[in-house]
Amino acid sequence: MQRSKNDVWVGLFVLIGAVAILFLALQAANLLSLNFQSTYHVSAKFDNVGGLKPKAAVRSGGVVVGRVETLTFDDKSFQARVTLALESRYAFPKDSSLKILTSGLLGEQYIGIEAGAADKNLVAGDVIGATQSAVVLENLISQFLYSKAADGPTPAASEKK
């Protein structure tokens, strides 16, 4: 009887530990967001969203103010349409702008909001027009290499011949 009781307690602790590890793994991978705040949805179009993913953070001044809800492709304008779920307690002017930024050099991407100066605030269903696409590292490197190739050989390289 005593051994059976101990087995139940050990099993219960193992189960709680497994649930805790699963919860932490989902939180770390940004796949689980427990947010009980009411939200409103706004959308924006970007030429390039890079590696932005659904559930990515939306930040203003370094504070998470919402999450990326969906990413879709608009086949009429050939742009990516991003829907954001912003927390209702945060109000942003209608002329606010969005940028896709990266945490660190090669970290995850998120959307940064820069508040504008309009008198009216964003409401559910609004479309934000001022956007700046993601900076793709490969594009920057290729632009640098092509500009160096267009300049021709350097004077030091031509003197060695």
C-alpha positions as MATLAB code, in Angstrom:
seq = 'MQRSKNDVWVGLFVLIGAVAILFLALQAANLLSLNFQSTYHVSAKFDNVGGLKPKAAVRSGGVVVGRVETLTFDDKSFQARVTLALESRYAFPKDSSLKILTSGLLGEQYIGIEAGAADKNLVAGDVIGATQSAVVLENLISQFLYSKAADGPTPAASEKK';
ca = [
       0.000    0.000    0.000;
       2.804    2.430    0.901;
       4.725    1.706   -2.303;
       1.645    2.310   -4.435;
       1.101    5.674   -2.731;
       4.730    6.698   -3.370;
       4.441    5.679   -7.023;
       1.436    7.946   -7.462;
       3.276   10.923   -5.951;
       6.397   10.316   -8.054;
       4.270    9.992  -11.188;
       2.467   13.220  -10.350;
       5.743   15.148   -9.903;
       7.129   13.730  -13.163;
       3.948   14.783  -14.974;
       4.113   18.313  -13.517;
       7.781   18.554  -14.513;
       7.021   17.438  -18.084;
       4.217   20.006  -18.394;
       6.524   22.741  -17.055;
       9.266   21.862  -19.566;
       6.729   21.824  -22.422;
       5.396   25.220  -21.323;
       8.908   26.722  -21.175;
       9.816   25.276  -24.582;
       6.703   26.770  -26.192;
       7.333   30.138  -24.547;
      10.985   30.174  -25.656;
      10.003   29.326  -29.241;
       7.401   32.114  -29.182;
       4.670   29.602  -30.068;
       2.611   30.221  -26.965;
       1.582   33.645  -25.857;
      -0.686   33.951  -22.875;
      -2.221   37.352  -23.220;
      -5.541   38.186  -21.653;
      -5.603   41.831  -22.814;
      -8.179   42.877  -25.385;
      -6.689   43.710  -28.783;
      -7.527   45.584  -31.961;
      -6.310   44.616  -35.417;
      -4.555   46.881  -37.903;
      -2.765   45.937  -41.105;
       0.138   47.151  -43.207;
       1.833   46.235  -46.491;
       5.563   45.594  -46.829;
       7.709   44.977  -49.910;
       9.746   42.381  -48.005;
       9.036   40.877  -44.588;
      12.284   38.881  -44.458;
      12.068   36.222  -41.746;
       9.133   37.756  -39.874;
       6.806   35.097  -38.446;
       3.323   35.024  -36.974;
       3.355   35.650  -33.201;
       6.444   37.878  -33.569;
       6.537   40.809  -31.165;
       5.330   44.288  -32.034;
       7.362   46.767  -29.984;
       7.359   50.454  -29.318;
      10.204   51.898  -27.281;
      11.370   48.352  -26.523;
       8.048   47.393  -24.894;
       5.912   44.641  -26.430;
       2.609   46.287  -27.393;
       1.197   43.519  -29.570;
       1.871   40.532  -31.809;
       1.925   39.751  -35.515;
      -1.346   37.984  -36.240;
      -1.058   36.883  -39.887;
       1.227   37.189  -42.908;
      -0.359   36.927  -46.353;
       0.602   37.803  -49.911;
      -1.467   40.354  -51.838;
      -1.364   39.208  -55.462;
      -2.702   42.535  -56.729;
       0.008   44.789  -55.261;
       2.625   42.006  -54.998;
       3.339   42.934  -51.403;
       3.168   41.105  -48.104;
       0.167   42.057  -45.970;
       0.787   41.880  -42.227;
      -2.051   41.949  -39.699;
      -1.113   43.131  -36.206;
      -2.990   42.540  -32.968;
      -2.227   45.572  -30.781;
      -3.237   45.674  -27.129;
      -6.176   48.006  -26.529;
      -4.426   49.810  -23.685;
      -1.914   51.245  -26.179;
      -3.157   53.912  -28.581;
      -1.023   55.067  -31.503;
      -1.614   58.047  -33.820;
      -2.903   57.273  -37.326;
       0.322   58.510  -38.941;
       2.540   56.069  -37.016;
       5.132   54.151  -39.009;
       6.239   50.514  -38.918;
       9.693   49.016  -39.415;
      10.780   45.400  -39.484;
      13.777   45.184  -37.163;
      16.094   42.437  -35.942;
      17.069   41.635  -32.357;
      20.866   41.735  -32.426;
      22.870   40.932  -35.538;
      21.199   37.659  -36.519;
      18.342   37.434  -34.005;
      14.617   37.111  -34.498;
      12.720   39.776  -36.380;
      10.005   41.955  -34.908;
       7.995   45.023  -35.873;
       8.825   48.388  -34.355;
       6.221   51.141  -34.170;
       7.274   54.777  -34.246;
       4.447   57.000  -33.056;
       3.364   59.852  -35.285;
       1.826   63.186  -34.365;
      -1.754   62.934  -35.696;
      -4.680   63.943  -33.522;
      -6.660   60.766  -34.234;
      -5.559   57.324  -33.074;
      -5.547   54.013  -34.907;
      -8.741   51.985  -34.631;
      -9.580   48.400  -35.562;
      -9.362   47.823  -39.303;
      -7.037   50.732  -40.112;
      -4.230   50.310  -42.640;
      -0.832   51.801  -41.797;
       0.759   53.239  -44.936;
       4.223   54.240  -43.708;
       6.260   51.033  -43.622;
       9.910   50.111  -43.986;
      10.738   46.594  -45.125;
      13.181   44.189  -43.557;
      16.886   44.600  -44.221;
      18.103   41.370  -45.790;
      21.771   40.737  -45.034;
      22.358   38.882  -48.308;
      21.078   41.880  -50.313;
      23.405   44.247  -48.461;
      26.414   42.018  -49.109;
      25.587   41.657  -52.810;
      25.102   45.432  -53.197;
      28.489   46.015  -51.562;
      30.216   43.469  -53.811;
      28.605   44.820  -56.990;
      29.528   48.395  -56.106;
      33.146   47.348  -55.503;
      33.213   45.439  -58.795;
      31.826   48.480  -60.652;
      34.588   50.689  -59.208;
      37.198   48.595  -60.979;
      40.527   47.412  -59.614;
      42.111   49.291  -56.744;
      45.355   51.255  -57.372;
      47.329   48.872  -55.150;
      46.177   45.880  -57.190;
      47.150   47.510  -60.527;
      50.633   48.464  -59.247;
      51.442   44.827  -58.377;
      51.151   43.798  -62.017;
];
